[in-house]
Amino acid sequence: MQKQEVNILQIIDKQIAELVPYENNPRHNEDAVKFVASSIQQFGFKVPIVISPDNVIIAGHTRVMAAKELGMDTVPCVIADDLTEEQMKAFRLADNKVTEASGWDWDKLEQELDDLTDFDMGAFGFDVDTVLDDTGEGSDGTINDFFEAAPDTPESEARPKESARTVTCPHCGQTFEI
């Protein structure tokens, strides 16, 4: 791998109306909007939108949809003017794909969730009552119990589709190892 010069990020506010969703965005992120909106309300807008020099969204489609839902007029953005068109496409895909390689340490997650007494983690998509059921009833201790059913999803479709080692989140489509 060749060493590249690191650019210092410059975050600028852009009018949401100026931003253009990437027309070939392969992610289905509509079900995550309410959770991202809750996060923005609770913590503020902490992750900027990455855009091309002509205002096409490279990374942050869900954050933009959440900002619209919250009635925001502007969002923080980073212009990726150092990337070629091909690099922008690759970054757009990589930004979404790399999270699929992550998993959860269930013991540490339980500890972290137990420590959060002032937050409704259900607002961010966690089904804490099921995951942290001390009696073990109603929980099989897998990712299946970690996420709430996606909005307006029939119960028969609410559970993630499973293979022998992975499940897919009904909200964001991410695949997790179990």
Summary of the structure (lengths in Angstrom):
residues: 178
radius of gyration: 18.2
end to end distance: 32.1
largest distance: 54.5
contacts: 419
relative contact order: 0.14
helix: 38%
strand: 16%
